[in-house]
Amino acid sequence: MILLFFLPDTEGQQSLCPSQLLGLGKCPGCGIGHAIHDALHFRFQASFYHHLFGIVGVIIIFIRIKQLIQPLRKQHETQPLQSDPRS
C-alpha cells in the first residue's frame, strides 16, 4: 500500500508490473493498481475510471490490516509478566 501510494502516476514512468518490465505491455492488473493509487490520493473519479473496484479494494485492504493488527495489540496488552527461571 505504501509503495502504491508513492508510485509515480505519469505514463512512461517506472512500473512494478512484470508484464511491462518484460516489454509485453499492460496486464489486466495494471488497472487495479492505478485505481488503488488514485484512491489513496483521494482521486475517486480517476480510480473509478481505471477499475470499478479500486476504492472497494482499498477499503478491504485497510479492514484486513486492522484485523491483523488487533490480535497483536490484545496479546501485547494481556500478556502476563514472566519471571526469569534462572533466578
VMD Tcl script that builds the backbone (N, CA, C; Angstrom):
set m [mol new atoms 261]
animate dup $m
set s [atomselect $m all]
$s set {name element resname resid chain x y z} {
  {N N MET 1 A 0.828 -1.180 0.000}
  {CA C MET 1 A 0.000 0.000 0.000}
  {C C MET 1 A 0.878 1.250 0.000}
  {N N ILE 2 A 1.912 1.215 0.795}
  {CA C ILE 2 A 2.790 2.393 0.863}
  {C C ILE 2 A 3.493 2.593 -0.472}
  {N N LEU 3 A 3.934 1.501 -1.074}
  {CA C LEU 3 A 4.616 1.594 -2.361}
  {C C LEU 3 A 3.672 2.112 -3.442}
  {N N LEU 4 A 2.431 1.651 -3.450}
  {CA C LEU 4 A 1.456 2.147 -4.428}
  {C C LEU 4 A 1.149 3.622 -4.212}
  {N N PHE 5 A 1.207 4.082 -2.971}
  {CA C PHE 5 A 0.947 5.497 -2.701}
  {C C PHE 5 A 2.025 6.378 -3.327}
  {N N PHE 6 A 3.279 5.964 -3.227}
  {CA C PHE 6 A 4.384 6.795 -3.688}
  {C C PHE 6 A 4.804 6.539 -5.134}
  {N N LEU 7 A 4.171 5.591 -5.789}
  {CA C LEU 7 A 4.493 5.300 -7.179}
  {C C LEU 7 A 4.096 6.479 -8.063}
  {N N PRO 8 A 4.949 6.878 -8.992}
  {CA C PRO 8 A 4.566 7.992 -9.872}
  {C C PRO 8 A 3.383 7.591 -10.746}
  {N N ASP 9 A 2.493 8.545 -11.006}
  {CA C ASP 9 A 1.286 8.210 -11.762}
  {C C ASP 9 A 1.306 8.724 -13.193}
  {N N THR 10 A 2.454 9.132 -13.692}
  {CA C THR 10 A 2.537 9.591 -15.073}
  {C C THR 10 A 2.880 8.418 -15.979}
  {N N GLU 11 A 2.358 8.467 -17.180}
  {CA C GLU 11 A 2.622 7.405 -18.150}
  {C C GLU 11 A 4.103 7.420 -18.541}
  {N N GLY 12 A 4.632 6.252 -18.815}
  {CA C GLY 12 A 6.014 6.138 -19.244}
  {C C GLY 12 A 7.008 6.093 -18.106}
  {N N GLN 13 A 6.540 6.148 -16.870}
  {CA C GLN 13 A 7.424 6.079 -15.713}
  {C C GLN 13 A 7.676 4.624 -15.340}
  {N N GLN 14 A 8.511 4.411 -14.346}
  {CA C GLN 14 A 8.819 3.085 -13.835}
  {C C GLN 14 A 7.548 2.397 -13.348}
  {N N SER 15 A 7.452 1.102 -13.573}
  {CA C SER 15 A 6.275 0.341 -13.181}
  {C C SER 15 A 6.697 -0.900 -12.405}
  {N N LEU 16 A 5.787 -1.404 -11.574}
  {CA C LEU 16 A 6.034 -2.655 -10.858}
  {C C LEU 16 A 5.453 -3.850 -11.593}
  {N N CYS 17 A 4.782 -3.620 -12.694}
  {CA C CYS 17 A 4.119 -4.680 -13.445}
  {C C CYS 17 A 5.152 -5.570 -14.145}
  {N N PRO 18 A 5.149 -6.880 -13.843}
  {CA C PRO 18 A 6.099 -7.778 -14.508}
  {C C PRO 18 A 5.895 -7.803 -16.020}
  {N N SER 19 A 4.669 -7.678 -16.460}
  {CA C SER 19 A 4.377 -7.679 -17.895}
  {C C SER 19 A 5.025 -6.472 -18.576}
  {N N GLN 20 A 4.909 -5.306 -17.940}
  {CA C GLN 20 A 5.532 -4.111 -18.523}
  {C C GLN 20 A 7.050 -4.174 -18.431}
  {N N LEU 21 A 7.567 -4.732 -17.345}
  {CA C LEU 21 A 9.025 -4.844 -17.203}
  {C C LEU 21 A 9.626 -5.761 -18.268}
  {N N LEU 22 A 8.846 -6.743 -18.714}
  {CA C LEU 22 A 9.300 -7.651 -19.775}
  {C C LEU 22 A 9.003 -7.103 -21.169}
  {N N GLY 23 A 8.357 -5.941 -21.236}
  {CA C GLY 23 A 8.057 -5.318 -22.513}
  {C C GLY 23 A 6.831 -5.870 -23.208}
  {N N LEU 24 A 5.942 -6.505 -22.465}
  {CA C LEU 24 A 4.751 -7.109 -23.056}
  {C C LEU 24 A 3.531 -6.197 -23.020}
  {N N GLY 25 A 3.640 -5.026 -22.443}
  {CA C GLY 25 A 2.513 -4.102 -22.353}
  {C C GLY 25 A 1.779 -4.252 -21.035}
  {N N LYS 26 A 0.652 -3.564 -20.937}
  {CA C LYS 26 A -0.108 -3.570 -19.688}
  {C C LYS 26 A -0.888 -4.869 -19.531}
  {N N CYS 27 A -0.969 -5.331 -18.310}
  {CA C CYS 27 A -1.746 -6.525 -17.978}
  {C C CYS 27 A -3.065 -6.084 -17.342}
  {N N PRO 28 A -4.015 -6.993 -17.132}
  {CA C PRO 28 A -5.276 -6.606 -16.503}
  {C C PRO 28 A -5.099 -6.067 -15.076}
  {N N GLY 29 A -4.058 -6.466 -14.398}
  {CA C GLY 29 A -3.818 -5.987 -13.040}
  {C C GLY 29 A -3.354 -4.549 -12.973}
  {N N CYS 30 A -2.893 -4.007 -14.081}
  {CA C CYS 30 A -2.435 -2.613 -14.083}
  {C C CYS 30 A -3.567 -1.665 -13.727}
  {N N GLY 31 A -4.761 -1.958 -14.171}
  {CA C GLY 31 A -5.907 -1.092 -13.896}
  {C C GLY 31 A -6.208 -0.997 -12.417}
  {N N ILE 32 A -6.182 -2.135 -11.706}
  {CA C ILE 32 A -6.470 -2.117 -10.271}
  {C C ILE 32 A -5.345 -1.406 -9.520}
  {N N GLY 33 A -4.123 -1.559 -9.974}
  {CA C GLY 33 A -3.004 -0.856 -9.341}
  {C C GLY 33 A -3.147 0.651 -9.466}
  {N N HIS 34 A -3.501 1.114 -10.649}
  {CA C HIS 34 A -3.721 2.551 -10.856}
  {C C HIS 34 A -4.936 3.025 -10.054}
  {N N ALA 35 A -5.962 2.185 -9.994}
  {CA C ALA 35 A -7.169 2.555 -9.242}
  {C C ALA 35 A -6.864 2.694 -7.758}
  {N N ILE 36 A -6.082 1.779 -7.207}
  {CA C ILE 36 A -5.698 1.861 -5.796}
  {C C ILE 36 A -4.850 3.107 -5.559}
  {N N HIS 37 A -3.923 3.368 -6.453}
  {CA C HIS 37 A -3.072 4.559 -6.327}
  {C C HIS 37 A -3.931 5.829 -6.314}
  {N N ASP 38 A -4.878 5.915 -7.245}
  {CA C ASP 38 A -5.738 7.096 -7.298}
  {C C ASP 38 A -6.633 7.193 -6.064}
  {N N ALA 39 A -7.146 6.073 -5.579}
  {CA C ALA 39 A -7.997 6.092 -4.389}
  {C C ALA 39 A -7.200 6.547 -3.163}
  {N N LEU 40 A -5.950 6.132 -3.062}
  {CA C LEU 40 A -5.118 6.559 -1.935}
  {C C LEU 40 A -4.835 8.061 -1.977}
  {N N HIS 41 A -4.897 8.644 -3.165}
  {CA C HIS 41 A -4.693 10.088 -3.325}
  {C C HIS 41 A -6.019 10.836 -3.395}
  {N N PHE 42 A -7.115 10.161 -3.033}
  {CA C PHE 42 A -8.452 10.746 -2.997}
  {C C PHE 42 A -8.921 11.257 -4.362}
  {N N ARG 43 A -8.454 10.630 -5.428}
  {CA C ARG 43 A -8.937 10.940 -6.786}
  {C C ARG 43 A -9.899 9.819 -7.176}
  {N N PHE 44 A -11.098 9.884 -6.623}
  {CA C PHE 44 A -12.044 8.786 -6.746}
  {C C PHE 44 A -12.589 8.633 -8.163}
  {N N GLN 45 A -12.758 9.706 -8.888}
  {CA C GLN 45 A -13.255 9.605 -10.256}
  {C C GLN 45 A -12.220 8.903 -11.146}
  {N N ALA 46 A -10.952 9.255 -10.994}
  {CA C ALA 46 A -9.892 8.597 -11.754}
  {C C ALA 46 A -9.762 7.134 -11.341}
  {N N SER 47 A -9.924 6.865 -10.048}
  {CA C SER 47 A -9.868 5.497 -9.560}
  {C C SER 47 A -10.966 4.658 -10.191}
  {N N PHE 48 A -12.163 5.201 -10.235}
  {CA C PHE 48 A -13.297 4.502 -10.828}
  {C C PHE 48 A -13.082 4.284 -12.323}
  {N N TYR 49 A -12.416 5.234 -12.985}
  {CA C TYR 49 A -12.122 5.109 -14.412}
  {C C TYR 49 A -11.173 3.935 -14.680}
  {N N HIS 50 A -10.163 3.772 -13.843}
  {CA C HIS 50 A -9.177 2.704 -14.053}
  {C C HIS 50 A -9.743 1.324 -13.734}
  {N N HIS 51 A -10.504 1.224 -12.656}
  {CA C HIS 51 A -11.095 -0.067 -12.275}
  {C C HIS 51 A -12.275 0.197 -11.354}
  {N N LEU 52 A -13.349 -0.536 -11.561}
  {CA C LEU 52 A -14.562 -0.322 -10.778}
  {C C LEU 52 A -14.382 -0.618 -9.297}
  {N N PHE 53 A -13.496 -1.539 -8.967}
  {CA C PHE 53 A -13.356 -1.980 -7.581}
  {C C PHE 53 A -12.098 -1.453 -6.892}
  {N N GLY 54 A -11.490 -0.407 -7.405}
  {CA C GLY 54 A -10.291 0.150 -6.786}
  {C C GLY 54 A -10.555 0.705 -5.399}
  {N N ILE 55 A -11.621 1.466 -5.250}
  {CA C ILE 55 A -11.969 2.064 -3.951}
  {C C ILE 55 A -12.368 0.973 -2.970}
  {N N VAL 56 A -13.161 0.013 -3.439}
  {CA C VAL 56 A -13.567 -1.109 -2.593}
  {C C VAL 56 A -12.343 -1.911 -2.160}
  {N N GLY 57 A -11.393 -2.084 -3.068}
  {CA C GLY 57 A -10.166 -2.810 -2.739}
  {C C GLY 57 A -9.370 -2.142 -1.635}
  {N N VAL 58 A -9.261 -0.820 -1.688}
  {CA C VAL 58 A -8.543 -0.080 -0.646}
  {C C VAL 58 A -9.233 -0.255 0.703}
  {N N ILE 59 A -10.550 -0.159 0.708}
  {CA C ILE 59 A -11.305 -0.319 1.957}
  {C C ILE 59 A -11.100 -1.713 2.529}
  {N N ILE 60 A -11.184 -2.738 1.681}
  {CA C ILE 60 A -10.996 -4.122 2.134}
  {C C ILE 60 A -9.586 -4.336 2.669}
  {N N ILE 61 A -8.595 -3.783 1.996}
  {CA C ILE 61 A -7.199 -3.951 2.448}
  {C C ILE 61 A -6.995 -3.288 3.809}
  {N N PHE 62 A -7.534 -2.086 4.009}
  {CA C PHE 62 A -7.381 -1.423 5.306}
  {C C PHE 62 A -8.120 -2.171 6.418}
  {N N ILE 63 A -9.298 -2.716 6.115}
  {CA C ILE 63 A -10.020 -3.521 7.105}
  {C C ILE 63 A -9.206 -4.753 7.475}
  {N N ARG 64 A -8.620 -5.398 6.484}
  {CA C ARG 64 A -7.819 -6.607 6.743}
  {C C ARG 64 A -6.565 -6.277 7.562}
  {N N ILE 65 A -5.925 -5.168 7.273}
  {CA C ILE 65 A -4.751 -4.757 8.056}
  {C C ILE 65 A -5.154 -4.542 9.510}
  {N N LYS 66 A -6.301 -3.894 9.725}
  {CA C LYS 66 A -6.792 -3.673 11.092}
  {C C LYS 66 A -7.064 -5.005 11.788}
  {N N GLN 67 A -7.663 -5.955 11.068}
  {CA C GLN 67 A -7.938 -7.272 11.654}
  {C C GLN 67 A -6.653 -7.992 12.038}
  {N N LEU 68 A -5.615 -7.831 11.271}
  {CA C LEU 68 A -4.343 -8.497 11.564}
  {C C LEU 68 A -3.601 -7.843 12.717}
  {N N ILE 69 A -3.779 -6.538 12.909}
  {CA C ILE 69 A -3.074 -5.816 13.970}
  {C C ILE 69 A -3.761 -5.988 15.327}
  {N N GLN 70 A -5.089 -6.062 15.350}
  {CA C GLN 70 A -5.824 -6.139 16.614}
  {C C GLN 70 A -5.386 -7.301 17.513}
  {N N PRO 71 A -5.251 -8.535 17.028}
  {CA C PRO 71 A -4.814 -9.608 17.932}
  {C C PRO 71 A -3.417 -9.372 18.506}
  {N N LEU 72 A -2.565 -8.729 17.752}
  {CA C LEU 72 A -1.215 -8.440 18.251}
  {C C LEU 72 A -1.270 -7.451 19.404}
  {N N ARG 73 A -2.139 -6.441 19.289}
  {CA C ARG 73 A -2.292 -5.468 20.372}
  {C C ARG 73 A -2.834 -6.119 21.626}
  {N N LYS 74 A -3.889 -6.936 21.471}
  {CA C LYS 74 A -4.500 -7.580 22.622}
  {C C LYS 74 A -3.524 -8.531 23.300}
  {N N GLN 75 A -2.757 -9.254 22.516}
  {CA C GLN 75 A -1.777 -10.176 23.079}
  {C C GLN 75 A -0.705 -9.417 23.851}
  {N N HIS 76 A -0.285 -8.296 23.321}
  {CA C HIS 76 A 0.742 -7.494 23.979}
  {C C HIS 76 A 0.212 -6.893 25.290}
  {N N GLU 77 A -1.045 -6.469 25.301}
  {CA C GLU 77 A -1.619 -5.833 26.482}
  {C C GLU 77 A -1.920 -6.829 27.595}
  {N N THR 78 A -2.305 -8.046 27.259}
  {CA C THR 78 A -2.744 -9.011 28.265}
  {C C THR 78 A -1.698 -10.062 28.611}
  {N N GLN 79 A -0.536 -9.973 28.029}
  {CA C GLN 79 A 0.487 -10.971 28.298}
  {C C GLN 79 A 1.025 -10.788 29.717}
  {N N PRO 80 A 1.000 -11.846 30.546}
  {CA C PRO 80 A 1.483 -11.722 31.924}
  {C C PRO 80 A 2.999 -11.578 31.971}
  {N N LEU 81 A 3.440 -10.958 33.027}
  {CA C LEU 81 A 4.876 -10.839 33.234}
  {C C LEU 81 A 5.448 -12.200 33.592}
  {N N GLN 82 A 6.518 -12.552 32.950}
  {CA C GLN 82 A 7.132 -13.849 33.210}
  {C C GLN 82 A 8.425 -13.617 33.971}
  {N N SER 83 A 8.581 -14.389 35.018}
  {CA C SER 83 A 9.818 -14.253 35.790}
  {C C SER 83 A 10.915 -15.081 35.143}
  {N N ASP 84 A 12.115 -14.693 35.417}
  {CA C ASP 84 A 13.272 -15.388 34.875}
  {C C ASP 84 A 13.454 -16.691 35.620}
  {N N PRO 85 A 13.427 -17.858 34.932}
  {CA C PRO 85 A 13.553 -19.142 35.628}
  {C C PRO 85 A 14.948 -19.365 36.232}
  {N N ARG 86 A 15.922 -18.594 35.812}
  {CA C ARG 86 A 17.289 -18.767 36.345}
  {C C ARG 86 A 17.466 -18.148 37.717}
  {N N SER 87 A 16.519 -17.294 38.125}
  {CA C SER 87 A 16.704 -16.626 39.418}
  {C C SER 87 A 15.977 -17.317 40.543}
}
mol reanalyze $m
mol bondsrecalc $m
mol representation Tube
mol addrep $m
